[in-house]
Amino acid sequence: LIPIILGKIDQEVYGYWLMFSSVIAYFGLIDMGLSIPLIKALKKENNNLHRTQELIVTGLLLITTASFLISFIGIVVSIFIEDLFGVNQEYKNDLGAVFVILIISLSLKLVSGIFGASVYSKERIAHVNILRDVSLVIGVVATFIMINFDAGVYALAIGEIIGSILILISTFALYKKCYPNTYLKFKLFNKNDAKYLLINGGMMQMGRIGNIVASTVDTIIVTAVIGPAQVVTYVLVSKLSVLFSNTFASKIASAIIPGFAALFSNNNNNELKNSILKLNYISVRLAIIGACGFATINELFLEFWVGKEYFDSTLNIIF
């Protein structure tokens, strides 16, 4: 959709959209990492209906409270969006409304995450992921339709919230299918469960915080230092390298983790060491080939994709 978006939305406005998306990721940390300890607890209490209901209701009330909190903060931020993000007076009202929509969309996703975690505990991971992917695709289609009706940046926000609503509805439906005899009653809230989820969830957040900072802080800095219009060029030039690392290079690491864990648990240190050295041998060469290929074809890729005017040779070398 990006070539269409750039033809319909001012580059500066789209730059703010990209920056808002990065800022919203930090708001998402308020979920306190509840999903992983919730999945573990539900697996443990799989045959105890009452305990299952207590855990789900407790997680749901915690995340709903957090969602209301970030929605309130988001509304306050939108009021002062001109001062906080340096938004031009011309775009203040539209971008303020868009920011609120993004916050509400995030809140819906946080709530759906509890239902998703409940389904995960039943080993229905693929089902949840498929429903989420389908919902997001429908959101993209909605964006495409709205943007062709000249809805501007609102098209992006509407597509986002449609996807979030569909994710919430579909994960709740799947939750009811997996737990047909459970009922969501406030009186089932359990303080001990809340303490367990918060303590164990907080421990899981450190890696996530590092990942969010690594993937979003550059966009925020570029917006603050150079300007939102330059964010678009920055993001587009990096697209191919990010695509390579996310869809190919990172999959190698994910695939070998179970094998490494098995070697480590069996104290097979020599084989573990040799495997790491072999992987390093392959990954260094993969990195060199990938980087050379990226540097060579990225300009041509951008020219065909969005136009040569979005290419920057210095950024190309950096990425």
Disulfide bonds with the S-S distance in Angstrom:
none
